[in-house]
């Protein structure tokens, strides 16, 4: 499933439309302010409905105003100072094409539903067409004014059509090498990143925390822990971005990760349970989905010991993997990544 944010402008809306839309933004501001003020002074119940609202907006806009105001209000006073965007949920706006192939969006406002053409520039052609073809779902519509233009935005969710076969990319998370990735092809370009920086950061902050613990500086120890978390998080963001960029060079890539949650205490490397590596997988999954790249999780059993060419179980020798059965030689973590790429996986999301 691909989620694409679509933002564009309306094509030459008439003066009467612009005036009504402008009026609606002001009414929405007054409506939201009335709602939060009522909740603040207890003159309104939290179960307020459109029947309690006295303004000329369509009920779909009133309902969305209630939802938005409830989301904004958290038992604290709010002051709405700017124009409020016109917003309607996915069931209360439409998108169509006209006889001359213009794409129009229709939504309720004050006096009527307005159907107005939008600009369909190249970067949004695919998701808009998927929506028009009935192959996608749409989310809430937002309409607002910026300068002299009226903008709209919404999100389209659809299954991206893949041409040709998928390319599975196995990704091994390790200790000495934090990331090893490769497709099931020894001659293809691989991706290998040393884990030295991660190990240094963990050792440094562990030593610092132990020293502060001995002196009883508990608050300082907590601050150090927070600094370590931010440092590792920044590194994981960078690594996951690089990994997704690497995978994206292949045709129809599918990133395959080991299911770390299924690795038990008897695994060869217990450090795989720790949060930096789980977070790294989460970042990879999130960034891959954002780029339209599928992610799957596979069974991690014996990925480091199994020969990716003949399937025999062979003990690894440090960073070198050499199979005595078929003679295959490769970096041990890349051999593990090859094994991961060959396994059937289950789709996962961040």
N, C-alpha and C positions, 0 to 999 in steps of 0.2 A: 504494500500500500504506500502510495506517494502522497504527501501533503504539500501543496504549492500555494503560497500566498499570492493572491492576485490584487494588484492595485492599479487603477487607471483613472482617467478623467472622463466626464460626460462630454459629448459632442454638441456644442452650441445649444444648451438648454434655453428655452424661451424666457423672456423677462418674467412672465407670470409664474413659471415654475421656480425660477430663482428666488422670487419674492416669497413664494409659499414655503420653500425649503428654508429660507432665512428666518421666516417667522417661526417655523417649527423648531429651529435650534434654540430660539429664545424661550419658547413655551416649555421645551424640555428642560432648560435650565431652571425655570421657575417651578416646574413640576418636581424635579429632583430635590430642589431646595425645600419645597413644602413638605416633602416626604421625610427628609432627614430631620428637619426642624420639629415635625410632629412626633417622630420617634424620640427625639432628644427631650422634649417637654412632656412626653407621655400623652399627648392629645390624640395620637394615632396608634392603633394596634399594629403589631408586626404582621398581622394577617390582612393588611389593607389590600383591596382589589380595585379593579378599574371602575367599579361602581361607586367608589369613594372619591374618584378624581373628577373634577369639573373643569375640563378644558376640551377644545375641539379636535384634539388628535385622535386618529384611529386607535382602536383598542390595542392593536398589535404594538404600536409605539408606546402606549401607556404601560402595557405589561412589561415591555423591555425596560422602560424607565424604572419601574418598581424593582426589577431584578438588579439593574445596575446600581440603584441607590442602596439597596440592601448590601450589595457587594462592597460599595464604598464606605458604608457606615459601620463603624466598629465601636459603638458606644462613645464616640468622640464627635464633637461638633465639626461640621464641614461647611465650607463656604464655596459654592460654585461661582466662579467669577467669569469664566469664558463661555462661549457658545458650546452647546453640547451636541455631539454628532447625532444624526438620525440613525437609529439602529433597530433592525427587525430580525427576528430569528429566521432560521433556514426555511421554515414552512410558510413564511409570509412575504416572500419576495420571489420574483420570477426572472428568468433570462430566456430570450427567444431570438430568432432571426426574422427579419422582415423579407418581403418579396424582392427587395433590392440587395439582400444579403447583409444588411446592417444588423449588428448585434445590439439588442436593446435590453435594458433592465427595468423592471417594473416593481414599484413598492408603494405602500399606502402612506399618506401624509396627513393633510387636513381636509381638503375639499374632495379629493379623489385619489385614485391610484395614478401614478405618473409613469409612463413608459418612455424612456429616453435612450438614444443611442450612446454607446461608449466607444472609446478608441481601443482597438484591439491591436496592440503593437506586437512585434515578433516574439518578445520574451514571454508573453502570456497566451500565445495562440494555442499551444498544445493543451493546457488545462481548460481553457475556455471551450475548445472544441470537444474535449471529453465530456464536459458538462452538457453541452448542447446535444451531443449524441446519446445522452442518457447513460454514459459509462462512468459517471462520477457522482459524488455527493457534494453538496455545498453547505457552508456554515453561515453564521450570522452575517448580514450585510451592514456595513457602516458607510454613511454618507456625510461628508463635511466640506466646508468651504476653506480654500487656501488661496489668498489673494483674489484674483478674478476668476479662478477656476473652481469647479465642483468636482470633488474626488469621491471614489467609492473603493471599498476593499472587501474581500471575502477570501475564504480558504477553500480550495478544491481538493477532495480526496479521491484518488482513483488508482487502479492497478496499472502500472506502467507496462506497456507492451514491449516485450523483449524480442529482438530479432536475432536468430541464431542461437547456438548453444551457450549455456552458462559457463563461466570460468570460476571454479571454486578456488578460493585463496585460503589456505590453511594458516592460522596464526597461533604460534606457540608463545606463551608468557613464561619467561624463565628467570633465573636468579643471576647467572653470569651474563646472560644476554636477555635483556628485558623484553625484547620483541624479536621474533623470527617469523617471517612470512614468505610463502612461496605458493605458486600453483602446483598442480601435480605434473610438473615438467622440470626435470633437472637442468635443462638448458635455458629455461626462462630466467629473467631477471629476478633476483630475490631481494629481501629486505631484512637486514640484520642490524640490531642496535644494542650496543654494550649496556650492561646494567651497572657499570661502575658508578655513575653519578647517583643513581637511586640508592645504591648500597652506602656510598659515602654520606649522603644526607641522612639516611636512617641511623648509621653509626654515630654521626656527629650529634644529632639531637637526642639519641638514647643516652649518650655519655653526659650531655648537658643536663638532661632530666634527672639522671642518677645523682649528679653532683648537687643539684638543687634539692632533691629529696633528702639527701644526707644533712643538709643545713636547715631543713624545715621550711624552705621558701616555697610554700605550696602554690601561692598565687603566681609567682614567677614561673613555676614549673608548668602551670596551666597555659600561661602565655607562650612558653616555648613550644608546647604541644600544638597550639594553634598556628604558630609560625611554621612548624614542620608540615602540618596539614596543607597550608597554603602553598608552600614550596613544592611539595609532591603533586598537589593538584595542578599547579601551573605546568609542571613537567609532563603530567599525564595529558593535559589538554594539547600540548605541542606534539607529543608522540602520537596520540590518536589522530590528530589532523594529518600528520605525515603518513600514517598507515593507510588512511582512507584515500589520500592522494595517490599513494603507490597502487592500491587495489584498483583505482579508477582508470588506470592506463589499459587494463585488460577489457576484453569484450564481455559485456554482461557479467560483471564480477559478483560473486557471492562470498562474503567473508565468513569463514567458519572458525569458531572459537571453541576451546574446551569448556565444558560445563564444570566450572570450578566448584559449584555447590555439591557436585557428586563425588568430589575427591575426598576420601576419608583420611583419618589420622595416619593411616599406614602408608600414605603416598611418599615417594622418594624425597619430596621437598615440601615440608610442612609450611614453609613461608608463603606458599601459594594461597593460603587461607587469608592472609592479611589484607587489610583494606586497600592499600595502594594498588594492588593487582586486580582486585575486584572492581575498584573504581576505574582503572584503566580500561577494562572490558566494557564498563558502562559507557564511558566516553566514546569508545570506538563504535559501539552500537548506536548511540545517539547521533554522532556525526555522520555515520554511514547512512542512517535512515534519512537524515536531512539532505544528503546528496542522492537519494534514490537508490542506494546500494543495499541489497538484502543482507541480513545477518542470520546465521544459524549457529546453534550450539550442538556439539557432538560429544559422544562418550569419550572421556579422556584415558581410559584404561590402556596401558602399555604403549602410548604414543611415543615415548622416549626409547623404548627397548625394541620395538618392532621395526624390521627392515621395510622401508616403503616400497621396495622393488619385489621382494620375494615373500614377504610376510613372516619370515622366521624371527623368533625372539632372540635378540642379541644384546648383551650388556654393553653400554656405551663406555667409552674411555675418555672422560673429560669432554672436551669440545669436538672430539673426533668420533665419527661413527664409521665402522668398517665391518661389513658383513662377511663372515667366513664362508657362507653358503653360496652367495652369488657374486661376491667380490665388490659390491657396491660401496663406494666411499663418499662421504659427504659430511659437512658440518653437522654435528649431532642435533642441534636445535632446528636446523633446516630439514633434516630427515624427519623430525617429529612434526614439523609443520606440514610436510608432504603427507604424512599419515593422517593428519587432521583434515587435510583437503580431500582425502579419498573417502572419508566416512560420511554416512548419511546423517543429516542433522535435522533438528526441529527449529522452525522459525522462532526468533526471539525479538523482543522490543525493549527499548531503554526504559 
